[in-house]
Amino acid sequence: MSNKPILDVKDRPKPAQWLTLSLQHLFAMFGATILVPYLVGLDPAIALISSGLGTLAFLLITKFQVPAYLGSSFAYIAPVIAAKASGGPAAAMVGTFLAGLVYGIVALIISRAGHRWIMNLLPPIVVGPVIVVIGLAISGTAVGMAMNNPAGKYSMLHFSVALVTLAATIIFSIYAKKMLSIIPILAGIIVGYVYAVIVGIVDFKPVLEAKWFAAPDFLIPFVSYDVKFTWNIFWLMVPVAIVTLSEHIGHQLVLSKVVGRDYIKEPGLHRSILGDGTATFISALVGGPPKTTYGENIGVLAITRVYSVYVLAGAAVLAIIFGFIGKITALIQTIPTPVMGGVSILLFGIIASSGLRMLVDSKIDFGDKRNLVISSVILVFGIGGAVVKLPFNIEIQGMALAAICGVLLNLILPGRPKVSENMFETEEATNKKTA
């Protein structure tokens, strides 16, 4: 089921080895975790701190049995931007809290009723097209960041920075080996940043003026802002949990195969989902973006065969420390927009492509009119930005509307396939048959 571990889940590494292995995980998640707050206008330092706190909470809730790292979720980029546009950062934090609450409710139901119902609700024919929507709906943002100067006008100089960043990220993604293959985003950002320095569009003044130790501007409910619930925020953020829950389940299945334990059974899917929701809830309390388990860090586990939860906890502590180092925060903020735009072009495309891959891996038959109808409605509603306006100023739009329609169509249309009770064993049996 898995390679023999160098360090198993409960093994504690020696101090020097511990620091090195934890830094590997920190670097693996760093680029993606700071990219999300950069795109949505939140503080990258708080994203680092909340990812560390969220990971520690996850490890505690899963009884220190599941070696996973939780970073910023890309699925919530568009909803957070929309929430901020409608009600400022406060609205985004309330929406993030609601998303975490959904995880808690789902975890409670799974603990009582099992997990079969959620797989019936979120089959690949629904989740795959919604993931495609997540990537393509925000693709215009990436292109705009890549091509335009700070004044919002086209600049070939700035576009060249994005193209160099994009090229470097692609090269690292395809040709890099071992650990470097896990951090193509971070490596691409570094190359793009160096090129941006060479062409003269980086200002180091904020780094020189920043203090070594500085507390970020936390967004604390009832202190930094008044908490106000609106149905618009609810419909912007909550339906996205349809996708992130499916992503979480997928990560647990992959992690189970890598580590050689059935995490769906023990400590149980309900515990890992609760841990994910708690991490998102913590983010809402301090001003960070919603959280999700990171495939990059699962990749590190697979390559190093070091499954120790102590290593993941160490990475979480380092992330928290980094968030309080003012020089690092200031350096992150000097990264030019085209650098992030160049990385985003590839990253958003990969998100969309991963939705297609889910459909291919699940052997979805598009000769079946049922599948064709569900996917078509999701794609056009999501990418086209369809809006349903209801009484009391409630609006359901874009990705949220697409996800809801997909779930409803899957439940209503005849011919819905049955889902096996035991996901882990079913996947293993399938692999044996095809071997």
C-alpha positions in Angstrom: 0.0 0.0 0.0 2.9 2.4 0.7 6.7 2.5 0.9 8.3 1.7 4.2 8.5 4.9 6.2 11.8 6.5 7.2 9.8 8.2 10.1 6.4 6.9 10.8 3.4 9.0 12.0 4.3 9.0 15.7 8.1 9.0 15.3 9.9 12.0 16.6 13.0 13.2 14.6 16.2 14.5 16.0 16.3 18.3 16.5 18.4 19.3 13.4 16.6 16.8 11.2 13.3 18.0 12.6 14.0 21.6 11.6 15.2 20.7 8.1 12.1 18.5 7.4 9.7 21.1 8.8 11.3 23.8 6.6 10.7 21.5 3.6 6.9 21.5 4.3 7.0 25.2 5.0 8.5 25.9 1.6 6.1 23.5 -0.1 3.0 25.4 1.1 4.5 28.9 1.2 4.0 30.1 -2.4 0.4 29.0 -2.7 -0.5 30.1 0.9 0.7 33.7 0.3 -0.7 33.9 -3.2 -4.3 33.6 -2.1 -4.3 36.6 0.3 -2.3 38.5 -2.2 -5.0 38.0 -4.8 -8.0 38.7 -2.5 -6.4 41.7 -0.6 -5.7 40.1 2.8 -2.5 40.2 4.8 -0.1 37.4 3.8 1.4 37.4 7.3 -2.0 36.6 8.8 -2.5 33.8 6.2 0.8 32.2 7.4 -0.1 32.6 11.1 -3.7 31.2 10.5 -2.3 28.3 8.5 0.0 27.4 11.3 -2.7 27.7 14.0 -5.2 25.8 11.7 -2.7 23.0 11.1 -2.1 22.6 14.9 -5.8 22.5 15.5 -6.2 19.9 12.7 -3.5 17.6 14.2 -5.1 17.9 17.7 -8.6 17.1 16.4 -7.4 14.1 14.4 -5.6 12.8 17.5 -2.2 13.3 15.9 -2.8 10.5 13.4 -3.1 12.4 10.2 0.0 14.1 8.9 -1.5 17.0 6.9 -0.8 20.7 6.4 -3.6 23.3 5.9 -3.0 26.3 3.8 -5.0 29.0 1.9 -7.8 27.6 -0.3 -8.0 28.6 -3.9 -11.6 27.6 -4.2 -12.6 30.7 -2.2 -10.7 33.3 -4.1 -13.7 34.6 -6.2 -16.2 34.4 -3.3 -13.9 36.3 -1.0 -13.2 39.0 -3.6 -17.0 39.3 -4.1 -17.7 39.4 -0.4 -15.1 42.1 0.1 -16.6 44.1 -2.7 -20.1 43.9 -1.2 -19.2 44.4 2.5 -15.4 44.9 3.0 -13.1 42.5 4.8 -15.7 42.1 7.6 -18.1 40.4 5.1 -15.3 38.1 3.9 -14.5 37.0 7.5 -18.2 36.4 8.3 -18.4 34.3 5.1 -15.2 32.4 6.1 -16.8 31.7 9.5 -20.0 30.3 7.8 -17.9 28.1 5.5 -16.1 26.6 8.6 -19.5 26.1 10.3 -20.7 24.1 7.3 -17.7 21.7 7.8 -18.7 21.3 11.5 -22.3 20.4 10.6 -21.2 18.0 7.9 -18.7 16.4 10.3 -21.5 16.0 12.9 -23.8 14.3 10.4 -21.0 12.0 9.2 -20.2 10.9 12.7 -23.9 9.9 13.2 -24.9 8.7 9.7 -21.7 7.6 8.0 -20.2 9.2 4.8 -22.2 7.5 2.0 -24.7 10.4 1.8 -22.0 13.0 1.1 -20.6 10.9 -1.8 -24.1 10.7 -3.3 -24.4 14.5 -2.9 -21.0 15.3 -4.4 -20.2 12.8 -7.2 -17.4 13.6 -9.8 -20.0 14.7 -12.4 -20.9 17.6 -10.1 -17.5 18.4 -8.5 -15.4 18.1 -11.6 -17.2 20.8 -13.6 -17.4 23.1 -10.6 -13.6 22.8 -10.2 -13.3 23.8 -13.8 -15.4 26.9 -13.1 -13.2 27.8 -10.1 -10.2 27.9 -12.3 -11.7 29.6 -15.4 -14.0 32.1 -13.7 -11.0 33.9 -12.2 -8.7 33.6 -15.2 -9.3 37.2 -16.2 -7.9 38.3 -12.9 -4.6 36.5 -13.6 -4.2 37.9 -17.1 -5.0 41.4 -15.9 -2.3 41.1 -13.1 0.2 39.8 -15.7 -0.3 42.5 -18.4 -1.0 45.7 -16.6 1.2 48.2 -14.7 0.2 49.7 -11.3 -1.9 52.3 -13.1 -4.0 49.5 -14.7 -2.6 50.1 -18.3 -1.0 47.6 -20.6 2.8 47.4 -20.1 5.1 45.1 -22.1 7.7 45.5 -19.4 5.4 44.2 -16.7 4.0 41.5 -19.0 7.6 40.3 -19.6 8.0 39.8 -15.8 4.8 37.7 -15.8 6.0 35.6 -18.8 9.5 35.0 -17.2 7.7 33.9 -14.0 5.3 31.7 -16.0 8.1 30.1 -18.0 10.2 29.4 -14.8 7.2 27.9 -13.0 6.5 25.6 -16.0 10.1 24.5 -16.2 10.2 23.7 -12.5 6.9 21.9 -12.7 8.0 19.6 -15.6 11.7 19.2 -15.2 12.5 19.6 -11.5 13.3 16.6 -9.5 12.6 15.5 -5.9 11.9 18.3 -3.4 12.2 21.1 -6.1 9.3 19.4 -8.0 7.0 20.0 -5.0 7.7 23.8 -4.9 7.4 25.0 -8.5 5.2 27.9 -7.4 7.7 29.2 -4.8 10.6 28.6 -7.2 8.8 30.4 -10.0 8.0 33.4 -7.8 11.7 33.6 -6.8 12.9 33.6 -10.4 10.2 36.1 -11.4 11.1 38.3 -8.5 14.8 38.3 -9.4 14.0 39.3 -13.0 11.7 42.1 -11.7 14.6 43.4 -9.6 16.8 43.4 -12.6 14.3 45.4 -14.7 13.7 47.8 -11.9 10.1 47.4 -10.8 10.8 46.4 -7.2 11.0 48.9 -4.4 13.0 47.6 -1.4 12.2 50.7 0.8 9.4 49.0 2.8 11.8 46.1 3.7 14.5 48.5 4.9 11.9 50.4 7.0 10.2 47.3 8.4 10.9 46.1 11.9 12.3 42.6 12.5 9.4 41.6 14.8 6.0 43.1 14.1 2.4 42.0 14.8 0.2 41.9 11.7 -3.1 43.8 11.6 -5.4 41.1 12.8 -9.0 41.3 11.9 -10.8 40.4 15.2 -14.6 40.1 15.2 -16.4 42.7 17.4 -13.0 44.5 17.8 -11.8 45.3 14.3 -15.3 45.1 12.8 -19.0 44.6 13.6 -20.3 41.1 12.8 -23.2 41.3 10.4 -24.9 38.3 8.8 -26.5 38.7 5.3 -27.9 36.1 3.0 -25.8 37.4 0.2 -22.6 36.5 2.1 -24.1 33.1 2.9 -24.9 32.3 -0.8 -21.5 33.6 -1.9 -19.4 31.5 0.4 -21.3 28.4 1.7 -22.0 26.7 -1.7 -18.2 26.6 -2.3 -18.0 24.1 0.5 -19.5 21.6 -1.9 -16.2 21.6 -3.8 -13.8 21.9 -0.8 -15.4 19.0 1.0 -14.9 16.8 -2.1 -11.3 18.1 -2.3 -10.8 17.2 1.4 -12.2 13.6 0.9 -9.9 13.2 -2.2 -6.8 14.3 -0.2 -7.7 11.9 2.7 -7.9 9.0 0.2 -4.5 9.9 -1.4 -3.0 10.4 2.1 -4.3 7.0 3.2 -2.5 5.4 0.3 0.7 7.3 0.8 0.9 6.6 4.6 -0.6 3.1 4.5 -3.5 3.8 6.9 -7.3 4.1 6.2 -8.0 7.6 7.4 -11.6 7.4 6.3 -12.1 4.9 9.1 -9.6 6.0 11.7 -9.5 8.6 13.1 -12.5 9.0 10.8 -13.6 11.3 8.0 -15.7 13.3 10.5 -12.6 14.2 12.5 -10.6 15.3 9.5 -13.5 17.4 8.2 -14.0 18.9 11.6 -10.3 19.7 11.7 -10.5 21.4 8.3 -13.5 23.4 9.4 -11.8 24.4 12.7 -8.8 25.7 10.7 -11.2 27.8 8.6 -13.0 29.0 11.7 -9.7 30.1 13.2 -8.8 32.0 10.0 -12.1 33.9 10.3 -11.2 34.9 13.9 -7.9 36.4 13.0 -8.4 37.7 9.4 -7.1 35.0 7.2 -8.5 33.2 4.1 -10.4 29.8 4.4 -8.2 26.8 4.8 -7.8 23.4 3.1 -5.4 20.4 3.2 -2.6 20.9 0.8 -1.7 18.4 -2.0 1.8 19.9 -2.1 2.6 18.7 1.4 1.1 15.3 0.6 3.6 15.2 -2.2 6.4 16.0 0.2 5.3 13.0 2.4 5.3 10.7 -0.6 8.8 11.8 -1.7 10.5 11.8 1.7 8.6 8.9 3.3 8.7 11.0 6.5 5.1 10.8 7.8 5.8 12.2 11.3 3.1 14.5 12.7 5.9 16.2 14.6 7.4 17.4 11.4 4.0 18.9 10.3 3.6 20.5 13.7 7.1 22.0 13.3 6.2 23.5 10.0 3.1 25.0 11.6 5.1 26.6 14.3 7.6 28.0 11.8 4.7 29.5 9.8 3.4 31.3 12.9 6.9 32.6 13.6 7.4 33.8 10.0 4.1 35.7 10.3 5.5 37.9 13.1 8.8 38.7 11.3 8.2 42.1 9.8 11.0 41.9 7.3 9.6 38.8 5.7 6.1 40.3 5.6 7.5 43.5 4.0 9.5 41.4 1.5 6.4 39.5 0.5 4.5 42.8 -0.1 7.3 44.0 -2.5 6.6 41.1 -4.9 5.3 42.9 -8.1 1.8 42.1 -9.3 3.0 40.7 -12.6 5.0 38.0 -10.8 1.9 36.8 -9.0 0.0 37.2 -12.3 2.4 34.9 -14.1 2.1 32.2 -11.5 -1.6 32.6 -11.4 -2.0 32.0 -15.2 -0.6 28.5 -14.7 -2.1 27.9 -11.3 -5.7 28.8 -12.3 -5.3 26.7 -15.4 -4.1 23.7 -13.4 -7.2 24.1 -11.1 -9.5 24.0 -14.2 -7.5 21.0 -15.6 -7.7 19.1 -12.3 -11.5 19.3 -12.7 -11.2 17.7 -16.1 -8.8 15.1 -14.7 -11.3 14.2 -12.1 -13.9 13.5 -14.8 -11.4 11.4 -16.8 -10.1 9.4 -13.8 -13.8 8.8 -12.8 -14.5 7.6 -16.3 -17.5 9.9 -16.7 -19.3 9.0 -19.9 -20.3 12.1 -21.8 -22.2 10.0 -24.2 -24.7 9.8 -21.4 -27.1 12.7 -21.8 -27.5 13.0 -18.0 -23.8 13.7 -17.5 -23.8 16.1 -20.5 -26.7 18.1 -19.1 -25.3 18.4 -15.6 -21.8 19.5 -16.7 -23.1 21.9 -19.4 -25.4 23.8 -16.9 -22.6 24.0 -14.3 -20.0 25.3 -16.8 -22.2 28.0 -18.5 -23.8 29.2 -15.2 -20.4 29.4 -13.5 -18.2 30.9 -16.2 -21.0 33.0 -17.6 -21.7 34.6 -14.2 -25.5 33.8 -14.1 -27.4 35.5 -11.2 -30.6 34.6 -9.5 -32.2 37.5 -7.6 -34.6 36.5 -4.8 -36.7 38.5 -2.4 -35.0 40.4 0.5 -32.1 41.4 -1.7 -30.7 37.8 -1.9 -28.5 37.0 -4.9 -27.1 33.6 -5.8 -24.5 34.0 -8.6 -21.7 32.5 -10.5 -19.9 29.6 -8.9 -22.4 29.3 -6.0 -25.3 29.0 -8.4 -23.5 26.6 -10.6 -22.7 24.3 -7.6 -26.2 24.4 -6.3 -27.7 23.6 -9.8 -25.2 20.8 -10.2 -26.2 19.2 -6.9 -30.0 19.6 -7.7 -29.7 18.2 -11.2 -27.7 15.2 -10.0 -30.4 14.4 -7.4 -33.4 15.0 -9.7 -32.4 13.5 -13.0 -32.9 9.7 -13.4 -30.1 7.3 -13.7 -28.0 8.4 -10.7 -25.2 5.8 -10.1 -24.9 4.2 -6.7 -22.0 5.0 -4.4 -20.1 2.3 -2.5 -20.1 2.4 1.3 -16.3 2.0 1.7 -14.4 4.5 -0.5 -11.0 3.4 0.6 -11.4 -0.3 0.0 -13.4 0.2 -3.2 -10.5 2.3 -4.7 -8.0 -0.4 -3.7 -10.1 -3.1 -5.3 -10.4 -1.1 -8.5 -6.7 -0.7 -8.6 -6.1 -4.4 -8.2 -8.6 -5.2 -11.0 -6.8 -2.8 -13.4 -3.3 -3.9 -12.4 
